[in-house]
Amino acid sequence: MDDVRSVIIIGVSVPKGAFVTLPKGRAEYTNTLMAGTATLRIIAFKAAKIIETEGFVATIAPSEGSEFGYWYADRKLLMADFSSKYAAYNAGIGNFGVNHLLITKKSGPRVRMTAILTDAPLKADDNGGLSFINEACRDCMKYIEVCPPKAITPEGVIHRERYADYMFNSLGGLRCGMCIKVCPLEKF
């Protein structure tokens, strides 16, 4: 969208039960993520329609991928043109773990997000002075121990090609979720 002036971030927390079933309960995990994604899309759609009744243009930003089978990102790098996580950090919703998860103030890493792009001139939030990396996450390293493809280093380097290979070839395109499952941060 060429005339974007504002980004609205919307998030929903994912029930803890979705992670309890992992790694064996991939169907339960995926079904719960799909419900979160569907909920977000409905909320974002309604909000975009409200914005447009005020005379502005609005659309829902594509995420990196989808449990519905559509991928908007580079499948090798698992990166999209727009990062809801980075926008959420800039809005003060959370900061990052060394493993690149967004750690939110209210739900830790157990959150799904979407963004609305609009030409409406909205007042911006700031990030509230959040550090980029969550200090409580710096020395944890649980995510390294649990990562099936060993795609994350202690320095925070993600070998995206390893994770993409695991996700598409071992999990059939579904998310892993193990690093979220072991994260001890429910909120900060």
OpenMM code with the backbone's topology and positions (N, CA, C; nanometers):
from openmm import Vec3, app, unit

residues = "MET ASP ASP VAL ARG SER VAL ILE ILE ILE GLY VAL SER VAL PRO LYS GLY ALA PHE VAL THR LEU PRO LYS GLY ARG ALA GLU TYR THR ASN THR LEU MET ALA GLY THR ALA THR LEU ARG ILE ILE ALA PHE LYS ALA ALA LYS ILE ILE GLU THR GLU GLY PHE VAL ALA THR ILE ALA PRO SER GLU GLY SER GLU PHE GLY TYR TRP TYR ALA ASP ARG LYS LEU LEU MET ALA ASP PHE SER SER LYS TYR ALA ALA TYR ASN ALA GLY ILE GLY ASN PHE GLY VAL ASN HIS LEU LEU ILE THR LYS LYS SER GLY PRO ARG VAL ARG MET THR ALA ILE LEU THR ASP ALA PRO LEU LYS ALA ASP ASP ASN GLY GLY LEU SER PHE ILE ASN GLU ALA CYS ARG ASP CYS MET LYS TYR ILE GLU VAL CYS PRO PRO LYS ALA ILE THR PRO GLU GLY VAL ILE HIS ARG GLU ARG TYR ALA ASP TYR MET PHE ASN SER LEU GLY GLY LEU ARG CYS GLY MET CYS ILE LYS VAL CYS PRO LEU GLU LYS PHE".split()
positions = [
    Vec3(0.0856, -0.1172, 0.0000),
    Vec3(0.0000, 0.0000, 0.0000),
    Vec3(0.0902, 0.1236, 0.0000),
    Vec3(0.0839, 0.1989, -0.1057),
    Vec3(0.1762, 0.3104, -0.1259),
    Vec3(0.1606, 0.4250, -0.0264),
    Vec3(0.0403, 0.4530, 0.0188),
    Vec3(0.0156, 0.5706, 0.1024),
    Vec3(-0.0013, 0.5385, 0.2507),
    Vec3(0.0658, 0.4360, 0.2994),
    Vec3(0.0527, 0.3983, 0.4411),
    Vec3(0.1034, 0.5117, 0.5290),
    Vec3(0.0211, 0.5499, 0.6239),
    Vec3(0.0616, 0.6502, 0.7225),
    Vec3(0.0622, 0.5907, 0.8619),
    Vec3(-0.0156, 0.4829, 0.8795),
    Vec3(-0.0275, 0.4224, 1.0126),
    Vec3(-0.0378, 0.2710, 1.0011),
    Vec3(0.0095, 0.2058, 1.1057),
    Vec3(-0.0025, 0.0602, 1.1179),
    Vec3(-0.0713, 0.0323, 1.2505),
    Vec3(-0.1750, -0.0478, 1.2447),
    Vec3(-0.2479, -0.0879, 1.3658),
    Vec3(-0.2168, -0.2346, 1.3905),
    Vec3(-0.1664, -0.2662, 1.5096),
    Vec3(-0.1342, -0.4039, 1.5451),
    Vec3(-0.2456, -0.4597, 1.6330),
    Vec3(-0.2902, -0.5792, 1.5987),
    Vec3(-0.3935, -0.6478, 1.6759),
    Vec3(-0.3383, -0.7851, 1.7129),
    Vec3(-0.3549, -0.8247, 1.8380),
    Vec3(-0.3062, -0.9546, 1.8805),
    Vec3(-0.4077, -1.0285, 1.9653),
    Vec3(-0.3966, -1.1603, 1.9635),
    Vec3(-0.4757, -1.2456, 2.0526),
    Vec3(-0.3803, -1.3437, 2.1188),
    Vec3(-0.4034, -1.3702, 2.2455),
    Vec3(-0.3187, -1.4679, 2.3130),
    Vec3(-0.3638, -1.6083, 2.2737),
    Vec3(-0.2676, -1.6974, 2.2658),
    Vec3(-0.2944, -1.8365, 2.2303),
    Vec3(-0.3071, -1.9153, 2.3599),
    Vec3(-0.4127, -1.9944, 2.3753),
    Vec3(-0.4280, -2.0735, 2.4980),
    Vec3(-0.3071, -2.1641, 2.5232),
    Vec3(-0.2659, -2.1716, 2.6478),
    Vec3(-0.1504, -2.2539, 2.6849),
    Vec3(-0.1689, -2.3999, 2.6446),
    Vec3(-0.2933, -2.4449, 2.6455),
    Vec3(-0.3211, -2.5841, 2.6106),
    Vec3(-0.2748, -2.6228, 2.4718),
    Vec3(-0.2650, -2.5262, 2.3813),
    Vec3(-0.2194, -2.5552, 2.2455),
    Vec3(-0.0756, -2.6050, 2.2460),
    Vec3(0.0026, -2.5612, 2.3422),
    Vec3(0.1440, -2.5966, 2.3474),
    Vec3(0.1687, -2.7220, 2.4304),
    Vec3(0.0789, -2.7502, 2.5230),
    Vec3(0.0937, -2.8675, 2.6102),
    Vec3(0.0997, -2.9954, 2.5278),
    Vec3(0.0263, -3.0000, 2.4167),
    Vec3(0.0179, -3.1217, 2.3363),
    Vec3(0.1414, -3.1483, 2.2516),
    Vec3(0.2275, -3.0480, 2.2361),
    Vec3(0.3444, -3.0625, 2.1477),
    Vec3(0.4526, -3.1508, 2.2077),
    Vec3(0.5293, -3.2228, 2.1280),
    Vec3(0.5293, -3.2253, 1.9825),
    Vec3(0.4287, -3.3235, 1.9226),
    Vec3(0.3792, -3.4141, 2.0032),
    Vec3(0.2901, -3.5182, 1.9518),
    Vec3(0.1580, -3.4620, 1.8996),
    Vec3(0.1024, -3.3642, 1.9678),
    Vec3(-0.0287, -3.3107, 1.9332),
    Vec3(-0.0247, -3.1962, 1.8344),
    Vec3(0.0413, -3.2168, 1.7232),
    Vec3(0.0545, -3.1123, 1.6214),
    Vec3(-0.0829, -3.0675, 1.5704),
    Vec3(-0.1790, -3.1586, 1.5608),
    Vec3(-0.3126, -3.1225, 1.5109),
    Vec3(-0.3822, -3.0252, 1.6057),
    Vec3(-0.3731, -3.0489, 1.7351),
    Vec3(-0.4348, -2.9588, 1.8324),
    Vec3(-0.3695, -2.8211, 1.8278),
    Vec3(-0.2382, -2.8213, 1.8204),
    Vec3(-0.1628, -2.6961, 1.8137),
    Vec3(-0.2023, -2.6170, 1.6889),
    Vec3(-0.1990, -2.6824, 1.5745),
    Vec3(-0.2306, -2.6158, 1.4488),
    Vec3(-0.3747, -2.5672, 1.4468),
    Vec3(-0.4670, -2.6476, 1.4942),
    Vec3(-0.6074, -2.6083, 1.4966),
    Vec3(-0.6275, -2.4833, 1.5824),
    Vec3(-0.5571, -2.4758, 1.6944),
    Vec3(-0.5683, -2.3594, 1.7817),
    Vec3(-0.5085, -2.2359, 1.7151),
    Vec3(-0.3937, -2.2514, 1.6475),
    Vec3(-0.3348, -2.1385, 1.5750),
    Vec3(-0.4282, -2.0906, 1.4645),
    Vec3(-0.4915, -2.1842, 1.3948),
    Vec3(-0.5862, -2.1472, 1.2885),
    Vec3(-0.7020, -2.0666, 1.3457),
    Vec3(-0.7508, -2.1061, 1.4625),
    Vec3(-0.8605, -2.0320, 1.5257),
    Vec3(-0.8157, -1.8906, 1.5616),
    Vec3(-0.6934, -1.8770, 1.6125),
    Vec3(-0.6396, -1.7452, 1.6443),
    Vec3(-0.6250, -1.6593, 1.5195),
    Vec3(-0.5742, -1.7190, 1.4118),
    Vec3(-0.5579, -1.6466, 1.2866),
    Vec3(-0.6925, -1.6039, 1.2301),
    Vec3(-0.7902, -1.6939, 1.2327),
    Vec3(-0.9246, -1.6603, 1.1825),
    Vec3(-0.9859, -1.5473, 1.2650),
    Vec3(-0.9692, -1.5537, 1.3961),
    Vec3(-1.0211, -1.4490, 1.4847),
    Vec3(-0.9584, -1.3145, 1.4504),
    Vec3(-0.8275, -1.3139, 1.4327),
    Vec3(-0.7573, -1.1899, 1.3983),
    Vec3(-0.8035, -1.1329, 1.2651),
    Vec3(-0.8221, -1.2191, 1.1686),
    Vec3(-0.8638, -1.1710, 1.0372),
    Vec3(-1.0039, -1.1109, 1.0416),
    Vec3(-1.0913, -1.1688, 1.1194),
    Vec3(-1.2265, -1.1131, 1.1327),
    Vec3(-1.2205, -0.9769, 1.2020),
    Vec3(-1.1462, -0.9688, 1.3114),
    Vec3(-1.1321, -0.8409, 1.3827),
    Vec3(-1.0711, -0.7357, 1.2909),
    Vec3(-0.9630, -0.7714, 1.2211),
    Vec3(-0.8949, -0.6767, 1.1329),
    Vec3(-0.9849, -0.6346, 1.0170),
    Vec3(-1.0608, -0.7277, 0.9644),
    Vec3(-1.1524, -0.6954, 0.8550),
    Vec3(-1.2572, -0.5940, 0.9009),
    Vec3(-1.3158, -0.6182, 1.0170),
    Vec3(-1.4168, -0.5251, 1.0703),
    Vec3(-1.3552, -0.3882, 1.0987),
    Vec3(-1.2345, -0.3871, 1.1537),
    Vec3(-1.1678, -0.2597, 1.1821),
    Vec3(-1.1361, -0.1846, 1.0533),
    Vec3(-1.0903, -0.2550, 0.9504),
    Vec3(-1.0602, -0.1913, 0.8221),
    Vec3(-1.1866, -0.1298, 0.7618),
    Vec3(-1.2981, -0.1996, 0.7739),
    Vec3(-1.4248, -0.1459, 0.7229),
    Vec3(-1.4657, -0.0193, 0.7994),
    Vec3(-1.4447, -0.0173, 0.9301),
    Vec3(-1.4761, 0.1016, 1.0110),
    Vec3(-1.3874, 0.2183, 0.9684),
    Vec3(-1.2585, 0.1922, 0.9490),
    Vec3(-1.1650, 0.2965, 0.9043),
    Vec3(-1.2118, 0.3542, 0.7706),
    Vec3(-1.2567, 0.2673, 0.6828),
    Vec3(-1.3008, 0.3149, 0.5519),
    Vec3(-1.4306, 0.3958, 0.5594),
    Vec3(-1.5153, 0.3690, 0.6591),
    Vec3(-1.6359, 0.4522, 0.6747),
    Vec3(-1.5989, 0.5946, 0.7159),
    Vec3(-1.4776, 0.6113, 0.7678),
    Vec3(-1.4293, 0.7442, 0.8070),
    Vec3(-1.3583, 0.8153, 0.6917),
    Vec3(-1.3573, 0.7514, 0.5739),
    Vec3(-1.3007, 0.8159, 0.4558),
    Vec3(-1.1560, 0.7816, 0.4252),
    Vec3(-1.1024, 0.6835, 0.4942),
    Vec3(-0.9635, 0.6434, 0.4700),
    Vec3(-0.9610, 0.5062, 0.4032),
    Vec3(-0.8430, 0.4650, 0.3605),
    Vec3(-0.8234, 0.3342, 0.2998),
    Vec3(-0.7528, 0.2457, 0.4014),
    Vec3(-0.7902, 0.1179, 0.4068),
    Vec3(-0.7267, 0.0250, 0.5006),
    Vec3(-0.7237, -0.1151, 0.4402),
    Vec3(-0.6199, -0.1888, 0.4736),
    Vec3(-0.6091, -0.3271, 0.4298),
    Vec3(-0.5342, -0.4070, 0.5357),
    Vec3(-0.5467, -0.5366, 0.5309),
    Vec3(-0.4795, -0.6250, 0.6272),
    Vec3(-0.3445, -0.6652, 0.5681),
    Vec3(-0.2389, -0.6445, 0.6451),
    Vec3(-0.1042, -0.6802, 0.5997),
    Vec3(-0.0896, -0.8317, 0.5932),
    Vec3(-0.0239, -0.8817, 0.4902),
    Vec3(0.0006, -1.0267, 0.4853),
    Vec3(0.1037, -1.0657, 0.5900),
    Vec3(0.0816, -1.1797, 0.6523),
    Vec3(0.1789, -1.2306, 0.7485),
    Vec3(0.2815, -1.3140, 0.6732),
    Vec3(0.3752, -1.3718, 0.7476),
    Vec3(0.4795, -1.4500, 0.6819),
    Vec3(0.4250, -1.5762, 0.6189),
    Vec3(0.3152, -1.6255, 0.6685),
    Vec3(0.2576, -1.7480, 0.6150),
    Vec3(0.1228, -1.7716, 0.6775),
    Vec3(0.0714, -1.8888, 0.6566),
    Vec3(-0.0618, -1.9144, 0.7048),
    Vec3(-0.0845, -2.0628, 0.7243),
    Vec3(-0.1595, -2.0960, 0.8253),
    Vec3(-0.2007, -2.2344, 0.8441),
    Vec3(-0.3061, -2.2732, 0.7412),
    Vec3(-0.3514, -2.1760, 0.6625),
    Vec3(-0.4523, -2.2026, 0.5606),
    Vec3(-0.3889, -2.2382, 0.4264),
    Vec3(-0.2575, -2.2512, 0.4232),
    Vec3(-0.1904, -2.2991, 0.3041),
    Vec3(-0.1338, -2.1937, 0.2109),
    Vec3(-0.1560, -2.0664, 0.2370),
    Vec3(-0.1026, -1.9616, 0.1517),
    Vec3(0.0225, -1.9039, 0.2170),
    Vec3(0.1308, -1.8956, 0.1400),
    Vec3(0.2540, -1.8386, 0.1922),
    Vec3(0.2841, -1.7103, 0.1202),
    Vec3(0.3036, -1.6037, 0.1965),
    Vec3(0.3315, -1.4727, 0.1403),
    Vec3(0.4797, -1.4402, 0.1490),
    Vec3(0.5539, -1.5241, 0.2114),
    Vec3(0.6947, -1.4962, 0.2363),
    Vec3(0.7834, -1.5836, 0.1495),
    Vec3(0.9095, -1.5516, 0.1521),
    Vec3(1.0107, -1.6337, 0.0890),
    Vec3(1.0180, -1.7639, 0.1678),
    Vec3(0.9918, -1.8758, 0.1048),
    Vec3(0.9880, -2.0050, 0.1737),
    Vec3(1.1261, -2.0497, 0.2236),
    Vec3(1.2321, -2.0000, 0.1658),
    Vec3(1.3664, -2.0374, 0.2111),
    Vec3(1.4081, -1.9543, 0.3311),
    Vec3(1.3774, -1.8260, 0.3277),
    Vec3(1.4170, -1.7362, 0.4357),
    Vec3(1.3089, -1.7212, 0.5423),
    Vec3(1.1872, -1.7618, 0.5114),
    Vec3(1.0726, -1.7487, 0.6022),
    Vec3(1.0565, -1.6038, 0.6477),
    Vec3(1.0729, -1.5120, 0.5541),
    Vec3(1.0595, -1.3702, 0.5846),
    Vec3(0.9635, -1.3056, 0.4852),
    Vec3(0.8786, -1.2209, 0.5379),
    Vec3(0.7841, -1.1476, 0.4545),
    Vec3(0.8334, -1.0047, 0.4342),
    Vec3(0.7614, -0.9295, 0.3537),
    Vec3(0.7960, -0.7900, 0.3296),
    Vec3(0.7619, -0.7009, 0.4489),
    Vec3(0.6736, -0.7489, 0.5357),
    Vec3(0.6278, -0.6710, 0.6503),
    Vec3(0.6377, -0.7578, 0.7755),
    Vec3(0.6864, -0.7030, 0.8844),
    Vec3(0.6995, -0.7768, 1.0097),
    Vec3(0.6033, -0.7217, 1.1146),
    Vec3(0.5008, -0.7989, 1.1461),
    Vec3(0.4090, -0.7606, 1.2539),
    Vec3(0.4825, -0.7569, 1.3867),
    Vec3(0.5796, -0.8465, 1.4049),
    Vec3(0.6555, -0.8498, 1.5299),
    Vec3(0.7344, -0.7207, 1.5500),
    Vec3(0.7987, -0.6736, 1.4440),
    Vec3(0.8776, -0.5515, 1.4559),
    Vec3(0.7862, -0.4306, 1.4787),
    Vec3(0.6724, -0.4282, 1.4115),
    Vec3(0.5758, -0.3203, 1.4331),
    Vec3(0.5237, -0.3249, 1.5767),
    Vec3(0.4996, -0.4448, 1.6297),
    Vec3(0.4532, -0.4592, 1.7683),
    Vec3(0.5588, -0.4093, 1.8662),
    Vec3(0.6859, -0.4382, 1.8394),
    Vec3(0.7946, -0.3865, 1.9237),
    Vec3(0.7939, -0.2333, 1.9223),
    Vec3(0.7830, -0.1749, 1.8040),
    Vec3(0.7822, -0.0288, 1.7928),
    Vec3(0.6628, 0.0341, 1.8626),
    Vec3(0.5538, -0.0410, 1.8749),
    Vec3(0.4340, 0.0085, 1.9440),
    Vec3(0.4387, -0.0176, 2.0943),
    Vec3(0.5444, -0.0848, 2.1431),
    Vec3(0.5568, -0.1099, 2.2864),
    Vec3(0.4801, -0.2314, 2.3356),
    Vec3(0.4394, -0.3189, 2.2457),
    Vec3(0.3633, -0.4379, 2.2850),
    Vec3(0.4543, -0.5446, 2.3442),
    Vec3(0.5785, -0.5462, 2.3031),
    Vec3(0.6725, -0.6452, 2.3550),
    Vec3(0.8100, -0.6224, 2.2958),
    Vec3(0.9031, -0.7085, 2.3356),
    Vec3(1.0362, -0.7050, 2.2765),
    Vec3(1.0750, -0.8471, 2.2379),
    Vec3(1.1980, -0.8665, 2.1982),
    Vec3(1.2365, -0.9934, 2.1389),
    Vec3(1.3180, -1.0816, 2.2320),
    Vec3(1.2953, -1.2113, 2.2170),
    Vec3(1.3825, -1.3090, 2.2786),
    Vec3(1.5027, -1.3280, 2.1886),
    Vec3(1.6067, -1.3888, 2.2410),
    Vec3(1.7254, -1.4169, 2.1606),
    Vec3(1.6875, -1.5059, 2.0419),
    Vec3(1.5825, -1.5852, 2.0580),
    Vec3(1.5358, -1.6750, 1.9530),
    Vec3(1.4446, -1.6070, 1.8507),
    Vec3(1.4335, -1.4763, 1.8570),
    Vec3(1.3568, -1.3929, 1.7637),
    Vec3(1.2060, -1.4004, 1.7855),
    Vec3(1.1605, -1.4630, 1.8932),
    Vec3(1.0188, -1.4584, 1.9265),
    Vec3(0.9867, -1.3218, 1.9847),
    Vec3(0.8677, -1.2720, 1.9564),
    Vec3(0.8227, -1.1511, 2.0236),
    Vec3(0.7723, -1.1935, 2.1604),
    Vec3(0.8238, -1.1314, 2.2645),
    Vec3(0.7815, -1.1592, 2.4020),
    Vec3(0.6908, -1.0437, 2.4425),
    Vec3(0.5621, -1.0694, 2.4513),
    Vec3(0.4671, -0.9625, 2.4810),
    Vec3(0.4534, -0.9410, 2.6306),
    Vec3(0.4088, -0.8223, 2.6673),
    Vec3(0.3945, -0.7864, 2.8078),
    Vec3(0.2898, -0.8715, 2.8779),
    Vec3(0.1842, -0.9098, 2.8073),
    Vec3(0.0738, -0.9799, 2.8722),
    Vec3(0.0742, -1.1307, 2.8529),
    Vec3(0.1280, -1.1806, 2.7420),
    Vec3(0.1181, -1.3235, 2.7129),
    Vec3(0.2513, -1.3899, 2.6828),
    Vec3(0.3607, -1.3215, 2.7068),
    Vec3(0.4901, -1.3788, 2.6707),
    Vec3(0.4927, -1.4040, 2.5210),
    Vec3(0.5452, -1.5202, 2.4764),
    Vec3(0.5516, -1.5477, 2.3330),
    Vec3(0.4243, -1.6114, 2.2782),
    Vec3(0.3273, -1.6352, 2.3627),
    Vec3(0.2062, -1.7072, 2.3217),
    Vec3(0.1015, -1.6107, 2.2665),
    Vec3(0.1308, -1.5570, 2.1475),
    Vec3(0.0426, -1.4571, 2.0872),
    Vec3(0.0454, -1.4700, 1.9355),
    Vec3(-0.0664, -1.4402, 1.8739),
    Vec3(-0.0782, -1.4296, 1.7277),
    Vec3(-0.1102, -1.2843, 1.6983),
    Vec3(-0.0580, -1.2330, 1.5882),
    Vec3(-0.0811, -1.0917, 1.5561),
    Vec3(-0.1122, -1.0740, 1.4091),
    Vec3(-0.1744, -0.9622, 1.3817),
    Vec3(-0.1923, -0.9156, 1.2458),
    Vec3(-0.1809, -0.7645, 1.2484),
    Vec3(-0.1778, -0.7056, 1.1304),
    Vec3(-0.1642, -0.5606, 1.1211),
    Vec3(-0.2578, -0.5060, 1.0147),
    Vec3(-0.3071, -0.3876, 1.0417),
    Vec3(-0.3854, -0.3140, 0.9439),
    Vec3(-0.2986, -0.1984, 0.8955),
    Vec3(-0.2888, -0.1846, 0.7654),
    Vec3(-0.2170, -0.0734, 0.7042),
    Vec3(-0.3218, 0.0267, 0.6586),
    Vec3(-0.3006, 0.1533, 0.6884),
    Vec3(-0.3995, 0.2539, 0.6529),
    Vec3(-0.3348, 0.3881, 0.6201),
    Vec3(-0.4076, 0.4666, 0.5428),
    Vec3(-0.3620, 0.6024, 0.5160),
    Vec3(-0.4175, 0.7009, 0.6187),
    Vec3(-0.4897, 0.6517, 0.7183),
    Vec3(-0.5425, 0.7374, 0.8249),
    Vec3(-0.4264, 0.7895, 0.9101),
    Vec3(-0.4238, 0.9175, 0.9398),
    Vec3(-0.3151, 0.9743, 1.0211),
    Vec3(-0.3441, 0.9534, 1.1698),
    Vec3(-0.3086, 0.8381, 1.2205),
    Vec3(-0.3344, 0.8045, 1.3605),
    Vec3(-0.2172, 0.8455, 1.4479),
    Vec3(-0.2453, 0.8721, 1.5742),
    Vec3(-0.1399, 0.9061, 1.6709),
    Vec3(-0.0619, 0.7783, 1.7034),
    Vec3(0.0666, 0.7837, 1.6901),
    Vec3(0.1514, 0.6668, 1.7126),
    Vec3(0.1834, 0.6477, 1.8601),
    Vec3(0.1877, 0.5218, 1.9022),
    Vec3(0.2417, 0.4870, 2.0331),
    Vec3(0.3927, 0.4767, 2.0180),
    Vec3(0.4631, 0.4916, 2.1295),
    Vec3(0.6060, 0.4638, 2.1223),
    Vec3(0.6306, 0.3305, 2.1924),
    Vec3(0.7518, 0.2860, 2.1892),
    Vec3(0.7780, 0.1541, 2.2464),
    Vec3(0.7991, 0.1567, 2.3973),
    Vec3(0.7751, 0.2675, 2.4605),
    Vec3(0.7831, 0.2736, 2.6060),
    Vec3(0.9210, 0.2486, 2.6623),
    Vec3(1.0245, 0.2666, 2.5814),
    Vec3(1.1612, 0.2473, 2.6291),
    Vec3(1.2037, 0.1022, 2.6396),
    Vec3(1.1303, 0.0121, 2.5739),
    Vec3(1.1669, -0.1296, 2.5786),
    Vec3(1.3022, -0.1539, 2.5134),
    Vec3(1.3834, -0.2351, 2.5782),
    Vec3(1.5064, -0.2775, 2.5131),
    Vec3(1.4679, -0.3717, 2.3987),
    Vec3(1.5530, -0.3823, 2.3000),
    Vec3(1.5216, -0.4673, 2.1854),
    Vec3(1.5150, -0.6144, 2.2272),
    Vec3(1.6114, -0.6576, 2.3079),
    Vec3(1.6146, -0.7963, 2.3561),
    Vec3(1.5635, -0.8001, 2.4996),
    Vec3(1.4758, -0.8924, 2.5281),
    Vec3(1.4211, -0.9106, 2.6619),
    Vec3(1.5323, -0.9642, 2.7524),
    Vec3(1.5634, -0.8910, 2.8572),
    Vec3(1.6744, -0.9285, 2.9462),
    Vec3(1.6534, -1.0658, 3.0111),
    Vec3(1.5305, -1.1012, 3.0444),
    Vec3(1.5034, -1.2304, 3.1081),
    Vec3(1.5314, -1.3469, 3.0139),
    Vec3(1.5399, -1.3190, 2.8858),
    Vec3(1.5610, -1.4236, 2.7863),
    Vec3(1.7091, -1.4467, 2.7545),
    Vec3(1.7935, -1.3542, 2.7887),
    Vec3(1.9339, -1.3600, 2.7455),
    Vec3(2.0079, -1.4886, 2.7835),
    Vec3(1.9845, -1.5409, 2.9018),
    Vec3(2.0619, -1.6556, 2.9490),
    Vec3(1.9826, -1.7862, 2.9567),
    Vec3(1.8598, -1.7871, 2.9121),
    Vec3(1.7726, -1.9038, 2.9280),
    Vec3(1.8194, -2.0227, 2.8444),
    Vec3(1.8256, -2.0095, 2.7172),
    Vec3(1.8733, -2.1092, 2.6208),
    Vec3(1.7873, -2.2361, 2.6114),
    Vec3(1.6707, -2.2410, 2.6752),
    Vec3(1.5843, -2.3593, 2.6635),
    Vec3(1.5444, -2.3852, 2.5191),
    Vec3(1.5284, -2.2796, 2.4428),
    Vec3(1.4866, -2.2924, 2.3034),
    Vec3(1.5911, -2.3662, 2.2205),
    Vec3(1.7186, -2.3533, 2.2564),
    Vec3(1.8249, -2.4220, 2.1821),
    Vec3(1.8165, -2.5723, 2.2054),
    Vec3(1.7956, -2.6099, 2.3304),
    Vec3(1.7882, -2.7515, 2.3660),
    Vec3(1.6712, -2.8217, 2.2986),
    Vec3(1.5602, -2.7517, 2.2794),
    Vec3(1.4383, -2.8147, 2.2315),
    Vec3(1.4200, -2.8054, 2.0799),
    Vec3(1.4974, -2.7243, 2.0106),
    Vec3(1.4786, -2.7004, 1.8673),
    Vec3(1.5119, -2.8257, 1.7863),
    Vec3(1.4111, -2.8909, 1.7262),
    Vec3(1.4375, -3.0153, 1.6519),
    Vec3(1.5407, -3.0024, 1.5403),
    Vec3(1.5377, -2.8950, 1.4577),
    Vec3(1.6383, -2.8872, 1.3513),
    Vec3(1.7682, -2.8189, 1.3936),
    Vec3(1.7778, -2.7830, 1.5246),
    Vec3(1.8972, -2.7128, 1.5745),
    Vec3(1.9248, -2.5889, 1.4898),
    Vec3(1.8208, -2.5075, 1.4743),
    Vec3(1.8272, -2.3926, 1.3849),
    Vec3(1.8654, -2.2623, 1.4538),
    Vec3(1.8809, -2.2625, 1.5877),
    Vec3(1.9089, -2.1387, 1.6600),
    Vec3(2.0379, -2.1538, 1.7392),
    Vec3(2.1228, -2.0504, 1.7341),
    Vec3(2.2473, -2.0529, 1.8105),
    Vec3(2.2303, -1.9717, 1.9389),
    Vec3(2.3206, -1.9914, 2.0372),
    Vec3(2.3133, -1.9118, 2.1605),
    Vec3(2.3284, -1.7618, 2.1371),
    Vec3(2.3879, -1.7231, 2.0250),
    Vec3(2.4053, -1.5815, 1.9928),
    Vec3(2.2823, -1.5224, 1.9244),
    Vec3(2.1826, -1.6048, 1.8993),
    Vec3(2.0608, -1.5564, 1.8361),
    Vec3(2.0607, -1.5651, 1.6848),
    Vec3(2.1549, -1.6381, 1.6282),
    Vec3(2.1557, -1.6574, 1.4829),
    Vec3(2.0567, -1.7683, 1.4495),
    Vec3(1.9686, -1.7389, 1.3561),
    Vec3(1.8727, -1.8403, 1.3124),
    Vec3(1.9149, -1.8896, 1.1750),
    Vec3(1.9321, -2.0199, 1.1652),
    Vec3(1.9611, -2.0830, 1.0372),
    Vec3(1.8256, -2.1133, 0.9738),
    Vec3(1.7739, -2.0138, 0.9057),
    Vec3(1.6389, -2.0208, 0.8509),
    Vec3(1.6213, -2.1376, 0.7551),
    Vec3(1.7259, -2.1710, 0.6810),
    Vec3(1.7158, -2.2816, 0.5866),
    Vec3(1.6939, -2.4143, 0.6591),
    Vec3(1.7527, -2.4318, 0.7771),
    Vec3(1.7305, -2.5543, 0.8554),
    Vec3(1.5861, -2.5615, 0.9040),
    Vec3(1.5390, -2.4466, 0.9544),
    Vec3(1.4011, -2.4450, 1.0037),
    Vec3(1.3024, -2.4641, 0.8885),
    Vec3(1.3256, -2.3980, 0.7750),
    Vec3(1.2362, -2.4124, 0.6598),
    Vec3(1.2335, -2.5576, 0.6128),
    Vec3(1.3501, -2.6206, 0.6060),
    Vec3(1.3566, -2.7611, 0.5655),
    Vec3(1.2760, -2.8484, 0.6618),
    Vec3(1.2932, -2.8255, 0.7915),
    Vec3(1.2194, -2.9026, 0.8923),
    Vec3(1.0691, -2.8766, 0.8812),
    Vec3(1.0324, -2.7495, 0.8705),
    Vec3(0.8918, -2.7127, 0.8678),
    Vec3(0.8220, -2.7693, 0.7442),
    Vec3(0.8818, -2.7550, 0.6281),
    Vec3(0.8149, -2.7988, 0.5055),
    Vec3(0.8318, -2.9474, 0.4773),
    Vec3(0.9462, -3.0040, 0.5131),
    Vec3(0.9690, -3.1442, 0.4791),
    Vec3(0.9317, -3.2417, 0.5904),
    Vec3(0.9472, -3.2008, 0.7163),
    Vec3(0.9115, -3.2910, 0.8269),
    Vec3(0.7711, -3.2653, 0.8802),
    Vec3(0.7299, -3.1387, 0.8798),
    Vec3(0.6000, -3.1038, 0.9378),
    Vec3(0.4943, -3.0701, 0.8328),
    Vec3(0.5264, -3.0851, 0.7065),
    Vec3(0.4294, -3.0603, 0.6002),
    Vec3(0.3839, -2.9157, 0.5909),
    Vec3(0.4680, -2.8213, 0.6323),
    Vec3(0.4339, -2.6791, 0.6250),
    Vec3(0.3739, -2.6236, 0.7525),
    Vec3(0.3574, -2.7071, 0.8541),
    Vec3(0.3010, -2.6612, 0.9815),
    Vec3(0.4100, -2.6024, 1.0693),
    Vec3(0.3712, -2.5234, 1.1670),
    Vec3(0.4658, -2.4633, 1.2609),
    Vec3(0.5135, -2.5686, 1.3603),
    Vec3(0.6305, -2.5441, 1.4157),
    Vec3(0.6882, -2.6337, 1.5159),
    Vec3(0.6342, -2.6013, 1.6552),
    Vec3(0.6601, -2.4786, 1.7037),
    Vec3(0.6079, -2.4344, 1.8321),
    Vec3(0.6844, -2.4768, 1.9554),
    Vec3(0.7882, -2.5559, 1.9407),
    Vec3(0.8584, -2.6072, 2.0582),
    Vec3(0.9287, -2.4968, 2.1366),
    Vec3(0.9843, -2.3963, 2.0692),
    Vec3(1.0513, -2.2886, 2.1426),
    Vec3(0.9504, -2.2067, 2.2233),
    Vec3(0.8288, -2.1951, 2.1730),
    Vec3(0.7247, -2.1249, 2.2479),
    Vec3(0.6810, -2.2095, 2.3669),
    Vec3(0.6698, -2.3391, 2.3458),
    Vec3(0.6273, -2.4295, 2.4532),
    Vec3(0.7194, -2.4211, 2.5750),
    Vec3(0.8506, -2.4154, 2.5512),
    Vec3(0.9446, -2.4182, 2.6648),
    Vec3(0.9747, -2.2814, 2.7230),
    Vec3(0.9254, -2.1751, 2.6600),
    Vec3(0.9557, -2.0403, 2.7094),
    Vec3(0.8905, -2.0188, 2.8463),
    Vec3(0.9698, -1.9845, 2.9473),
    Vec3(0.9137, -1.9645, 3.0817),
    Vec3(0.8484, -1.8279, 3.1019),
    Vec3(0.8603, -1.7397, 3.0038),
    Vec3(0.8059, -1.6042, 3.0185),
    Vec3(0.6582, -1.6008, 2.9774),
    Vec3(0.5720, -1.5889, 3.0756),
    Vec3(0.4304, -1.5717, 3.0441),
    Vec3(0.3989, -1.4258, 3.0282),
    Vec3(0.4685, -1.3423, 3.0996),
    Vec3(0.4565, -1.1982, 3.0874),
    Vec3(0.5793, -1.1358, 3.1510),
    Vec3(0.6013, -1.0100, 3.1216),
    Vec3(0.7144, -0.9418, 3.1847),
    Vec3(0.6706, -0.8054, 3.2310),
] * unit.nanometer
topology = app.Topology()
chain = topology.addChain("A")
for resn in residues:
    res = topology.addResidue(resn, chain)
    for name in ("N", "CA", "C"):
        topology.addAtom(name, app.Element.getBySymbol(name[0]), res)
